[in-house]
């Protein structure tokens, strides 16, 4: 009886919420805040990051090689600068850069790391009451709850003065690795009856080192494992103001709400399979390929990719996960950097056969795309194609792929939140036109 009633309610919703595509076109509605040529609608300005993947000439998108800037510095140049000095603490240096607009000096980095260390340990009662007692099976959901619960520990949670924002931001960034790993350990213990392993963070460790230390039962990891995880955190830290979760940070922060509500909302956005959840979908797609086709035979692999395009197999969405991007056309600079490091780690861990599978997916998707959609079809590998593979080589469980993305992106979200409050000055409120029950515009 209940299920029948729900079905009837569903029909009512469908009937009373339908708006024709023709009306969207007639009123020139920017669906998804996209222009007709696929470019994003300009809604703000930012100094924090820039994502460039095409030019526009006479209203037409012209594909170009992808470029990603962090505070005016190309991502590749930034990493070269880091690695010319010391490969340690690259992510922490990036956090400082995004928040404060410059690469830290040796003294500034020392003071910054010292400040983060003061904040990093979670109170035992917080861990017990908010993380261990009722853990969510979905770690992203748990992280949202954890962040909101940090509000209760803050003596001045709603103060949006700049000094307080800095304190809240550094406190949240410092505690986030523990929030994430403890949530994962709690799920293993509560829902899968595994031993509860809680390692406290080590003060002298970087964020990347502490993640591996707290995640693994023996706390052991190699220098190359630490280095590539640090790289992943750096390349996920920022991606301009227009991506969905960062725009969420701008929108929610523009209302004047507290830091914890803003970051929690951005986590909710990132959770979606069309955004940060795509890395898990890549892994699922690759497992499906392994199960259903001899992927060592390129022709058979190509045919299966063709079937995915045609919505005949896998999740029947027609998407090749890990391929394509809203901005990047010819290349995603994050994927280029990560692919190089993934090859090195694959060699170390005797996983070159699987690495080659990812490379074949990248190459064959481009070929099949042109066959099915025309010679002008352009698509490139995005960062998700290789990030899931690297996580797997690091023995990182699939259910924390996207949470690790969130851990990294807190830096960018926080920088954009502060920028919004410092420079935005107005609540973000786009317009919607009202339609009556007959589908006509209300005037």
C-alpha positions as CSV (number, residue, x, y, z in Angstrom):
1,X,0.0,0.0,0.0
2,X,2.7,2.4,1.0
3,X,4.8,1.7,-2.1
4,X,1.8,2.2,-4.4
5,X,1.1,5.6,-2.8
6,X,4.8,6.6,-3.3
7,X,4.5,5.7,-6.9
8,X,1.5,7.9,-7.3
9,X,3.3,10.7,-5.6
10,X,6.2,10.2,-8.0
11,X,3.9,10.6,-10.9
12,X,2.5,13.9,-9.4
13,X,6.1,15.2,-9.0
14,X,7.0,14.3,-12.6
15,X,3.8,15.9,-13.9
16,X,4.0,19.1,-11.9
17,X,7.7,19.7,-12.3
18,X,8.1,19.1,-16.1
19,X,9.4,22.1,-18.1
20,X,10.0,21.7,-21.8
21,X,13.5,22.1,-23.3
22,X,11.9,24.5,-25.8
23,X,11.1,26.9,-23.1
24,X,14.6,26.8,-21.8
25,X,15.9,27.6,-25.3
26,X,13.3,30.3,-25.9
27,X,14.3,32.2,-22.7
28,X,18.0,31.6,-23.2
29,X,18.4,29.9,-19.8
30,X,22.0,29.1,-19.0
31,X,21.3,25.6,-17.8
32,X,24.1,24.4,-15.5
33,X,25.5,28.0,-15.7
34,X,26.8,27.1,-19.2
35,X,26.7,29.1,-22.3
36,X,25.5,27.5,-25.5
37,X,29.1,26.9,-26.7
38,X,29.8,24.9,-23.5
39,X,31.8,27.6,-21.7
40,X,30.9,28.6,-18.2
41,X,28.9,31.7,-17.4
42,X,31.1,34.4,-15.8
43,X,29.8,34.9,-12.3
44,X,32.9,36.0,-10.3
45,X,36.6,36.9,-10.2
46,X,39.3,35.1,-8.3
47,X,43.1,35.4,-7.7
48,X,43.4,31.9,-6.2
49,X,43.5,29.6,-9.2
50,X,43.0,29.5,-13.0
51,X,41.9,26.5,-15.2
52,X,42.5,27.0,-18.9
53,X,41.8,24.5,-21.6
54,X,40.5,26.3,-24.6
55,X,40.2,29.7,-26.2
56,X,37.1,31.4,-27.6
57,X,37.1,32.9,-31.1
58,X,33.9,34.4,-32.6
59,X,31.9,32.6,-29.9
60,X,33.4,29.2,-30.7
61,X,35.6,27.0,-28.4
62,X,39.0,26.3,-29.8
63,X,40.8,23.4,-28.0
64,X,44.2,24.0,-26.4
65,X,46.6,22.3,-24.1
66,X,45.4,22.5,-20.5
67,X,47.0,24.8,-18.0
68,X,46.4,25.0,-14.2
69,X,47.6,28.0,-12.2
70,X,47.9,28.2,-8.4
71,X,48.2,32.0,-7.6
72,X,49.7,32.8,-11.0
73,X,52.1,29.9,-10.9
74,X,51.8,27.0,-13.4
75,X,51.3,23.7,-11.5
76,X,54.2,22.1,-13.2
77,X,56.5,25.0,-12.4
78,X,55.4,25.0,-8.8
79,X,56.2,21.3,-8.4
80,X,59.6,21.8,-10.1
81,X,60.3,24.6,-7.6
82,X,59.4,22.3,-4.7
83,X,61.4,19.4,-6.0
84,X,64.5,21.6,-6.6
85,X,64.7,22.2,-2.9
86,X,63.0,19.5,-0.8
87,X,60.2,17.1,-1.8
88,X,58.9,17.1,1.8
89,X,55.8,19.1,2.8
90,X,54.8,20.0,-0.8
91,X,51.1,19.9,0.2
92,X,51.7,22.1,3.2
93,X,53.5,24.7,1.0
94,X,50.6,24.6,-1.4
95,X,48.1,25.2,1.4
96,X,50.1,28.3,2.4
97,X,50.3,29.5,-1.2
98,X,46.6,29.2,-1.8
99,X,45.6,30.8,1.5
100,X,48.1,33.6,1.7
101,X,49.2,34.2,-1.9
102,X,52.9,33.3,-1.9
103,X,55.2,30.3,-1.6
104,X,56.3,30.3,2.0
105,X,59.9,31.2,3.0
106,X,61.8,28.7,5.1
107,X,60.8,30.7,8.2
108,X,57.2,31.0,7.2
109,X,56.9,27.3,6.5
110,X,58.5,26.5,9.9
111,X,55.9,28.7,11.7
112,X,53.1,27.4,9.5
113,X,53.9,23.8,10.3
114,X,54.2,24.6,14.0
115,X,50.8,26.1,14.0
116,X,49.2,23.1,12.2
117,X,50.8,20.8,14.7
118,X,49.2,22.7,17.6
119,X,45.8,22.1,16.0
120,X,46.1,18.5,14.6
121,X,45.1,16.3,17.6
122,X,41.4,15.5,18.0
123,X,40.1,15.5,21.6
124,X,39.5,12.0,22.8
125,X,35.9,12.7,23.7
126,X,35.2,14.1,20.2
127,X,36.7,10.9,18.6
128,X,34.6,8.7,20.9
129,X,31.3,10.6,20.8
130,X,31.2,11.9,17.2
131,X,33.2,9.4,15.2
132,X,33.4,6.0,16.8
133,X,29.9,5.5,18.2
134,X,27.7,5.7,15.1
135,X,29.9,5.7,12.0
136,X,28.3,6.1,8.6
137,X,29.1,3.6,5.9
138,X,29.7,6.5,3.6
139,X,32.8,8.3,4.7
140,X,31.9,11.5,2.8
141,X,28.7,11.6,4.8
142,X,30.6,11.0,8.0
143,X,33.1,13.8,7.1
144,X,30.2,16.2,6.6
145,X,28.9,15.3,10.1
146,X,32.4,15.5,11.6
147,X,33.0,19.0,10.2
148,X,29.6,20.2,11.5
149,X,30.4,18.7,14.9
150,X,33.6,20.7,15.1
151,X,31.4,23.7,15.4
152,X,30.6,22.6,19.0
153,X,34.3,22.8,20.0
154,X,34.7,26.3,18.7
155,X,34.3,29.1,21.3
156,X,33.5,31.6,18.6
157,X,32.1,29.6,15.6
158,X,30.1,32.3,13.9
159,X,32.8,35.1,13.9
160,X,33.8,35.8,10.3
161,X,36.6,38.3,11.1
162,X,39.7,37.5,9.1
163,X,41.8,36.5,12.1
164,X,39.1,34.0,13.2
165,X,38.7,32.7,9.7
166,X,42.4,31.9,9.6
167,X,42.3,30.1,13.0
168,X,39.2,28.1,11.9
169,X,40.7,27.2,8.6
170,X,44.1,26.0,10.0
171,X,42.3,24.0,12.7
172,X,40.1,22.3,10.2
173,X,42.9,21.5,7.8
174,X,45.1,20.2,10.6
175,X,42.4,17.9,12.0
176,X,41.0,16.6,8.7
177,X,43.4,13.7,8.3
178,X,42.4,12.3,11.6
179,X,38.7,13.0,10.9
180,X,39.0,11.0,7.7
181,X,41.2,8.0,8.8
182,X,39.4,7.6,12.1
183,X,36.1,7.5,10.3
184,X,37.4,4.8,8.0
185,X,38.7,2.8,10.9
186,X,35.4,3.2,12.8
187,X,33.5,1.8,9.8
188,X,35.8,-1.2,9.5
189,X,35.3,-1.9,13.2
190,X,31.6,-1.3,13.5
191,X,30.3,-2.7,10.3
192,X,32.9,-5.3,9.4
193,X,34.0,-6.5,12.8
194,X,37.7,-5.7,12.2
195,X,40.0,-4.6,14.9
196,X,39.8,-0.9,15.8
197,X,43.2,0.7,15.0
198,X,43.6,4.3,16.0
199,X,47.1,5.8,15.5
200,X,47.6,9.4,16.7
201,X,49.3,11.7,14.1
202,X,53.0,12.2,14.5
203,X,54.1,15.8,14.9
204,X,57.1,15.7,12.7
205,X,55.3,14.0,9.8
206,X,53.8,15.7,6.8
207,X,50.0,15.4,6.1
208,X,50.8,12.7,3.5
209,X,53.0,10.8,5.9
210,X,50.4,10.9,8.6
211,X,47.7,9.6,6.3
212,X,49.7,6.6,5.5
213,X,50.9,6.2,9.1
214,X,47.3,6.3,10.5
215,X,45.8,4.3,7.7
216,X,48.1,1.3,7.9
217,X,48.1,-1.2,10.8
218,X,51.9,-1.4,10.7
219,X,52.3,2.4,10.0
220,X,55.0,1.6,7.4
221,X,55.4,3.3,4.0
222,X,58.2,4.0,1.5
223,X,59.6,7.4,0.4
224,X,58.1,6.9,-3.1
225,X,54.6,6.2,-1.6
226,X,54.8,9.3,0.6
227,X,56.0,11.4,-2.4
228,X,53.2,10.3,-4.8
229,X,50.5,10.8,-2.2
230,X,51.9,14.3,-1.5
231,X,51.7,14.9,-5.2
232,X,48.1,13.8,-5.4
233,X,47.2,16.1,-2.5
234,X,48.9,19.0,-4.3
235,X,47.2,18.5,-7.6
236,X,43.7,18.1,-6.1
237,X,44.1,21.2,-3.8
238,X,42.6,23.8,-6.1
239,X,40.8,24.0,-9.4
240,X,39.5,27.5,-9.9
241,X,36.3,29.1,-8.7
242,X,33.9,27.5,-11.2
243,X,34.0,23.8,-10.2
244,X,30.9,22.7,-8.5
245,X,32.2,22.2,-4.9
246,X,34.2,25.4,-4.9
247,X,31.3,27.4,-6.3
248,X,29.3,25.9,-3.5
249,X,31.8,27.4,-1.1
250,X,31.3,30.8,-2.7
251,X,27.5,30.5,-2.6
252,X,27.2,29.3,0.9
253,X,29.9,31.6,2.3
254,X,28.2,34.6,0.6
255,X,25.3,34.2,3.0
256,X,27.6,35.0,5.9
257,X,27.3,31.5,7.5
258,X,29.9,29.8,9.5
259,X,33.1,28.0,8.2
260,X,31.9,24.5,9.2
261,X,28.6,24.9,7.4
262,X,30.4,26.1,4.3
263,X,33.0,23.3,4.2
264,X,30.3,20.7,4.9
265,X,28.3,21.9,2.0
266,X,31.3,21.6,-0.3
267,X,31.9,18.1,0.8
268,X,28.3,17.2,-0.1
269,X,28.9,18.6,-3.5
270,X,32.2,16.8,-4.1
271,X,30.5,13.5,-3.1
272,X,28.5,13.4,-6.3
273,X,29.6,10.9,-9.0
274,X,29.7,13.7,-11.6
275,X,32.3,15.5,-9.5
276,X,34.7,14.0,-6.9
277,X,33.0,10.6,-6.9
278,X,34.2,10.0,-10.5
279,X,37.5,8.5,-9.3
280,X,35.6,5.6,-7.7
281,X,33.6,5.2,-10.9
282,X,36.8,4.8,-12.9
283,X,37.9,1.9,-10.6
284,X,34.5,0.3,-11.0
285,X,34.6,0.6,-14.8
286,X,38.1,-0.9,-15.0
287,X,37.0,-3.8,-12.8
288,X,34.0,-4.3,-15.1
289,X,36.4,-4.3,-18.2
290,X,38.7,-6.9,-16.6
291,X,35.7,-9.1,-15.8
292,X,34.1,-9.0,-19.2
293,X,36.9,-8.7,-21.8
294,X,40.4,-9.8,-22.6
295,X,41.9,-6.4,-22.1
296,X,45.3,-7.5,-23.4
297,X,43.7,-7.8,-26.8
298,X,43.4,-4.1,-28.0
299,X,40.7,-4.8,-30.5
300,X,38.5,-6.5,-28.0
301,X,39.1,-3.7,-25.5
302,X,38.3,-1.2,-28.2
303,X,35.0,-2.9,-29.0
304,X,34.1,-2.9,-25.3
305,X,34.8,0.8,-25.0
306,X,32.6,1.3,-28.0
307,X,29.8,-0.6,-26.2
308,X,30.3,1.7,-23.1
309,X,29.9,4.7,-25.4
310,X,26.8,3.2,-26.9
311,X,25.3,2.6,-23.4
312,X,25.2,-1.1,-23.9
313,X,27.4,-2.2,-21.0
314,X,28.7,-1.2,-17.5
315,X,26.4,1.5,-16.0
316,X,24.8,2.3,-19.4
317,X,25.4,6.0,-19.0
318,X,27.6,6.3,-22.1
319,X,30.4,7.8,-20.0
320,X,34.0,6.6,-20.1
321,X,34.9,7.6,-16.6
322,X,38.2,9.3,-16.3
323,X,37.9,10.8,-19.8
324,X,36.7,14.3,-20.6
325,X,36.4,17.5,-18.7
326,X,34.3,20.6,-18.6
327,X,37.3,22.9,-19.3
328,X,40.2,20.8,-20.4
329,X,40.1,19.7,-24.1
330,X,43.5,18.5,-25.4
331,X,45.1,17.7,-22.0
332,X,44.5,17.9,-18.2
333,X,47.9,19.0,-16.7
334,X,47.1,17.1,-13.5
335,X,46.6,13.8,-15.4
336,X,49.8,14.4,-17.3
337,X,51.8,14.8,-14.0
338,X,50.1,12.0,-12.3
339,X,50.5,9.6,-15.2
340,X,54.2,10.1,-15.1
341,X,54.4,9.3,-11.4
342,X,51.9,6.4,-11.7
343,X,54.3,4.8,-14.2
344,X,57.2,5.0,-11.7
345,X,55.1,3.5,-8.9
346,X,53.7,0.8,-11.2
347,X,57.3,-0.3,-12.0
348,X,58.2,-0.4,-8.3
349,X,55.1,-2.5,-7.5
350,X,55.2,-4.7,-10.6
351,X,51.9,-3.4,-11.9
352,X,52.9,-2.2,-15.4
353,X,50.3,-4.5,-17.1
354,X,47.5,-2.7,-15.3
355,X,49.1,0.7,-15.9
356,X,49.1,-0.1,-19.6
357,X,45.4,-0.9,-19.4
358,X,44.7,2.6,-18.2
359,X,46.9,4.0,-21.0
360,X,45.0,1.9,-23.6
361,X,41.7,3.1,-22.2
362,X,42.9,6.7,-22.7
363,X,44.1,6.1,-26.3
364,X,41.2,4.0,-27.5
365,X,38.6,6.3,-26.0
366,X,40.0,9.0,-28.2
367,X,39.8,6.8,-31.3
368,X,36.3,5.5,-30.6
369,X,35.1,8.9,-29.8
370,X,36.2,10.2,-33.2
371,X,34.6,7.1,-34.9
372,X,31.2,7.6,-33.2
373,X,31.1,11.4,-33.0
374,X,33.2,12.7,-35.8
375,X,36.8,13.8,-36.5
376,X,36.3,17.0,-34.6
377,X,35.5,15.1,-31.4
378,X,38.1,16.1,-28.7
379,X,38.5,14.4,-25.4
380,X,41.4,13.9,-22.9
381,X,42.2,11.9,-19.8
382,X,41.3,13.8,-16.6
383,X,42.9,13.4,-13.2
384,X,40.4,10.7,-12.2
385,X,41.7,8.2,-14.7
386,X,45.0,7.7,-12.9
387,X,44.2,8.8,-9.3
388,X,42.2,5.7,-8.5
389,X,45.0,3.5,-10.0
390,X,47.6,5.2,-7.8
391,X,45.4,4.9,-4.7
392,X,45.1,1.2,-5.4
393,X,48.9,0.8,-5.7
394,X,49.1,2.6,-2.3
395,X,46.7,0.1,-0.8
396,X,44.2,2.8,-0.1
397,X,40.6,1.5,0.1
398,X,38.1,2.6,-2.6
399,X,35.7,4.0,-0.1
400,X,38.2,6.8,0.9
401,X,39.2,7.8,-2.7
402,X,36.8,10.7,-2.7
403,X,37.3,11.6,1.0
404,X,41.0,12.0,0.2
405,X,40.0,14.3,-2.6
406,X,38.0,16.3,-0.1
407,X,40.9,16.4,2.4
408,X,43.1,18.0,-0.3
409,X,40.4,20.4,-1.7
410,X,39.6,21.8,1.8
411,X,42.6,24.1,1.1
412,X,41.1,25.5,-2.0
413,X,37.6,25.7,-0.6
414,X,38.9,27.6,2.4
415,X,40.9,30.0,0.2
416,X,37.8,30.7,-1.9
417,X,35.6,31.2,1.2
418,X,38.0,33.8,2.6
419,X,38.2,35.5,-0.8
420,X,34.4,35.6,-1.0
421,X,34.0,37.2,2.4
422,X,36.9,39.6,1.7
423,X,35.9,40.6,-1.9
424,X,32.5,39.3,-2.8
425,X,30.5,41.4,-0.4
426,X,27.1,40.3,-1.8
427,X,25.0,37.2,-1.3
428,X,24.9,35.1,-4.5
429,X,21.4,35.0,-5.8
430,X,20.8,34.1,-9.5
431,X,17.4,34.5,-11.0
432,X,14.8,31.8,-11.8
433,X,11.7,32.4,-14.0
434,X,8.4,31.0,-12.7
435,X,6.3,28.8,-14.9
436,X,2.6,28.1,-14.4
437,X,0.9,24.7,-14.4
438,X,0.2,25.0,-18.2
439,X,3.9,25.6,-18.9
440,X,3.6,29.3,-19.5
441,X,5.9,32.0,-18.2
442,X,4.4,33.9,-15.2
443,X,4.8,37.7,-15.6
